[in-house]
Amino acid sequence: MSAKPSPKRPEPGWLTKQQMVASCGVTPTAFDKWNVEPVARIGRYAYFRVSDVLSNRLARQAMNAATEAGKKAADASPMPLVIEAEREKLLLTREQRIGQELKNAQTRRELAPVGVIEWTLSRIGGQIAAHLESIPLNVKKRNPGLPARAIEDVKREVVKAQNMAARVTVDLDEYYERDPEGD
């Protein structure tokens, strides 16, 4: 959920597509058909983690086994409910894995829920508003000879800044429309 910018250098354990193809003993075309999502793209190179490729292959193997079991069951007797139940079980397992990965990322403090971000921004906004409110008084104390008109101008500008700060919201839809890949 966290959209991180692309790194400048590959991390240890990341392999290029060519290295991954050589390691797996398949052709680049076969590897492309696996639809493994790269962990990052740096320049013209796509980088992959071995764990992602293994997960992809194991999921595909489980799906093939379920499909094969479904075909055998269909040959013996029509049991589409069994096939659907296996598929649902695979989907549930996948969603549980993704959920656990997100929880782990939160534990490692790599991700934060939107509620925490909104709460933090509201606290920061309150602190900024309090400081802005004290600016006219501080200016008047430091410059006692300043005309009242000048202090009123400062107050007017401070109120504009406070209103702008109060209107700031977290709009994830706008963020992802602006920057779909998190760059």
Kinemage of the C-alpha trace (Angstrom):
@kinemage 1
@onewidth
@group {chain A} dominant
@subgroup {mainchain}
@vectorlist {calphas} color= white
{ca met a 1} P 0.000 0.000 0.000
{ca ser a 2} L 2.914 2.111 0.474
{ca ala a 3} L 3.981 3.631 -2.784
{ca lys a 4} L 7.732 3.922 -2.600
{ca pro a 5} L 9.891 5.681 -5.187
{ca ser a 6} L 12.109 3.468 -7.315
{ca pro a 7} L 15.522 2.887 -5.737
{ca lys a 8} L 18.663 4.102 -7.473
{ca arg a 9} L 20.531 0.816 -6.955
{ca pro a 10} L 19.380 -2.783 -6.683
{ca glu a 11} L 19.261 -4.274 -3.202
{ca pro a 12} L 21.126 -7.455 -2.307
{ca gly a 13} L 19.183 -10.505 -3.429
{ca trp a 14} L 17.567 -8.824 -6.426
{ca leu a 15} L 18.302 -10.448 -9.760
{ca thr a 16} L 17.895 -9.047 -13.244
{ca lys a 17} L 15.597 -10.825 -15.650
{ca gln a 18} L 18.594 -12.333 -17.454
{ca gln a 19} L 20.051 -13.642 -14.201
{ca met a 20} L 16.677 -15.043 -13.132
{ca val a 21} L 16.153 -16.758 -16.513
{ca ala a 22} L 19.604 -18.350 -16.303
{ca ser a 23} L 19.005 -19.397 -12.706
{ca cys a 24} L 15.630 -20.992 -13.488
{ca gly a 25} L 16.815 -22.624 -16.690
{ca val a 26} L 13.990 -21.245 -18.835
{ca thr a 27} L 13.789 -18.988 -21.859
{ca pro a 28} L 12.999 -15.292 -21.478
{ca thr a 29} L 9.680 -15.883 -23.257
{ca ala a 30} L 8.712 -18.627 -20.807
{ca phe a 31} L 9.685 -16.404 -17.888
{ca asp a 32} L 7.526 -13.570 -19.291
{ca lys a 33} L 4.548 -15.945 -19.425
{ca trp a 34} L 4.879 -16.542 -15.681
{ca asn a 35} L 3.744 -12.924 -15.126
{ca val a 36} L 6.050 -12.372 -12.151
{ca glu a 37} L 5.892 -8.731 -11.065
{ca pro a 38} L 9.341 -7.118 -10.774
{ca val a 39} L 10.247 -5.715 -7.372
{ca ala a 40} L 11.780 -2.630 -9.045
{ca arg a 41} L 12.762 -1.153 -12.379
{ca ile a 42} L 16.022 0.740 -12.521
{ca gly a 43} L 16.888 2.138 -15.910
{ca arg a 44} L 16.169 -0.517 -18.504
{ca tyr a 45} L 16.518 -3.408 -16.058
{ca ala a 46} L 13.727 -5.160 -14.186
{ca tyr a 47} L 14.710 -6.741 -10.865
{ca phe a 48} L 13.104 -9.777 -9.274
{ca arg a 49} L 13.351 -11.540 -5.912
{ca val a 50} L 13.721 -15.295 -5.846
{ca ser a 51} L 10.983 -15.483 -3.197
{ca asp a 52} L 8.521 -13.747 -5.554
{ca val a 53} L 9.329 -16.192 -8.366
{ca leu a 54} L 8.972 -19.152 -5.987
{ca ser a 55} L 5.647 -17.853 -4.698
{ca asn a 56} L 4.450 -17.434 -8.269
{ca arg a 57} L 5.498 -20.947 -9.245
{ca leu a 58} L 4.020 -22.538 -6.092
{ca ala a 59} L 0.737 -20.703 -6.569
{ca arg a 60} L 0.670 -21.801 -10.215
{ca gln a 61} L 1.459 -25.391 -9.195
{ca ala a 62} L -1.312 -25.356 -6.597
{ca met a 63} L -3.720 -23.929 -9.167
{ca asn a 64} L -2.705 -26.569 -11.715
{ca ala a 65} L -3.131 -29.315 -9.105
{ca ala a 66} L -6.563 -27.974 -8.212
{ca thr a 67} L -7.503 -27.760 -11.890
{ca glu a 68} L -6.218 -31.274 -12.529
{ca ala a 69} L -8.099 -32.600 -9.510
{ca gly a 70} L -11.179 -30.774 -10.769
{ca lys a 71} L -10.832 -32.362 -14.221
{ca lys a 72} L -10.496 -35.828 -12.726
{ca ala a 73} L -13.493 -35.208 -10.502
{ca ala a 74} L -15.458 -33.871 -13.464
{ca asp a 75} L -14.584 -36.994 -15.453
{ca ala a 76} L -15.761 -39.230 -12.615
{ca ser a 77} L -18.829 -37.201 -11.738
{ca pro a 78} L -19.792 -33.583 -12.241
{ca met a 79} L -18.754 -31.770 -9.026
{ca pro a 80} L -18.290 -28.088 -9.881
{ca leu a 81} L -18.814 -27.176 -6.221
{ca val a 82} L -15.601 -28.996 -5.251
{ca ile a 83} L -13.618 -27.096 -7.883
{ca glu a 84} L -15.145 -23.818 -6.765
{ca ala a 85} L -14.390 -24.634 -3.119
{ca glu a 86} L -10.734 -25.353 -3.968
{ca arg a 87} L -10.499 -22.102 -5.899
{ca glu a 88} L -12.045 -20.155 -3.024
{ca lys a 89} L -9.626 -21.810 -0.606
{ca leu a 90} L -6.665 -20.747 -2.774
{ca leu a 91} L -7.979 -17.200 -3.016
{ca leu a 92} L -8.556 -17.042 0.740
{ca thr a 93} L -5.044 -18.328 1.423
{ca arg a 94} L -3.604 -15.721 -0.937
{ca glu a 95} L -5.554 -12.900 0.726
{ca gln a 96} L -4.446 -14.110 4.159
{ca arg a 97} L -0.825 -14.084 2.982
{ca ile a 98} L -1.174 -10.552 1.635
{ca gly a 99} L -2.853 -9.434 4.857
{ca gln a 100} L -0.054 -10.929 6.922
{ca glu a 101} L 2.567 -9.227 4.717
{ca leu a 102} L 0.831 -5.880 5.327
{ca lys a 103} L 0.716 -6.502 9.085
{ca asn a 104} L 4.411 -7.398 9.050
{ca ala a 105} L 5.217 -4.215 7.105
{ca gln a 106} L 3.289 -2.206 9.723
{ca thr a 107} L 5.189 -3.964 12.514
{ca arg a 108} L 8.471 -3.077 10.790
{ca arg a 109} L 7.081 0.493 10.495
{ca glu a 110} L 7.331 0.477 6.723
{ca leu a 111} L 3.583 1.183 6.354
{ca ala a 112} L 1.106 3.229 8.352
{ca pro a 113} L -2.695 3.053 8.223
{ca val a 114} L -4.437 6.066 6.686
{ca gly a 115} L -6.025 6.832 10.076
{ca val a 116} L -2.598 7.254 11.683
{ca ile a 117} L -1.462 9.548 8.876
{ca glu a 118} L -4.629 11.667 9.144
{ca trp a 119} L -4.241 11.894 12.943
{ca thr a 120} L -0.599 12.953 12.585
{ca leu a 121} L -1.448 15.582 9.990
{ca ser a 122} L -4.235 16.982 12.175
{ca arg a 123} L -1.817 17.274 15.137
{ca ile a 124} L 0.749 19.026 12.947
{ca gly a 125} L -1.971 21.333 11.609
{ca gly a 126} L -3.015 22.218 15.168
{ca gln a 127} L 0.547 23.035 16.139
{ca ile a 128} L 1.019 25.190 13.039
{ca ala a 129} L -2.282 27.002 13.674
{ca ala a 130} L -1.281 27.744 17.283
{ca his a 131} L 2.058 29.151 16.147
{ca leu a 132} L 0.445 31.220 13.399
{ca glu a 133} L -1.996 32.667 15.938
{ca ser a 134} L 0.871 33.956 18.079
{ca ile a 135} L 2.666 35.704 15.202
{ca pro a 136} L 0.774 39.076 15.359
{ca leu a 137} L 1.364 39.362 19.121
{ca asn a 138} L 5.065 38.521 18.748
{ca val a 139} L 5.462 41.071 15.944
{ca lys a 140} L 3.740 43.728 18.082
{ca lys a 141} L 5.981 42.938 21.105
{ca arg a 142} L 9.180 43.118 19.039
{ca asn a 143} L 8.101 46.238 17.151
{ca pro a 144} L 6.065 48.429 19.563
{ca gly a 145} L 6.173 51.407 17.184
{ca leu a 146} L 4.451 49.444 14.376
{ca pro a 147} L 1.103 50.992 13.415
{ca ala a 148} L -2.104 49.080 14.234
{ca arg a 149} L -2.866 48.892 10.497
{ca ala a 150} L 0.300 46.839 9.922
{ca ile a 151} L -0.618 44.448 12.748
{ca glu a 152} L -4.102 44.022 11.198
{ca asp a 153} L -2.472 43.198 7.843
{ca val a 154} L -0.335 40.553 9.548
{ca lys a 155} L -3.428 39.109 11.289
{ca arg a 156} L -5.310 38.963 7.971
{ca glu a 157} L -2.460 37.037 6.318
{ca val a 158} L -2.197 34.671 9.296
{ca val a 159} L -5.940 33.901 9.100
{ca lys a 160} L -5.550 33.113 5.371
{ca ala a 161} L -2.700 30.695 6.175
{ca gln a 162} L -4.756 29.068 8.958
{ca asn a 163} L -7.704 28.599 6.605
{ca met a 164} L -5.458 27.006 3.982
{ca ala a 165} L -4.006 24.643 6.597
{ca ala a 166} L -7.509 23.713 7.788
{ca arg a 167} L -8.563 22.754 4.256
{ca val a 168} L -5.708 20.260 3.745
{ca thr a 169} L -7.025 16.694 3.395
{ca val a 170} L -5.636 13.254 2.624
{ca asp a 171} L -6.919 12.390 -0.858
{ca leu a 172} L -5.397 9.087 -1.944
{ca asp a 173} L -7.423 8.998 -5.175
{ca glu a 174} L -5.896 12.298 -6.283
{ca tyr a 175} L -2.414 11.071 -5.306
{ca tyr a 176} L -2.690 7.877 -7.350
{ca glu a 177} L -4.156 9.721 -10.344
{ca arg a 178} L -1.176 12.075 -10.249
{ca asp a 179} L 1.430 9.367 -9.667
{ca pro a 180} L 0.087 5.881 -10.496
{ca glu a 181} L 3.413 4.091 -9.939
{ca gly a 182} L 4.389 5.876 -6.727
{ca asp a 183} L 7.420 7.601 -8.301
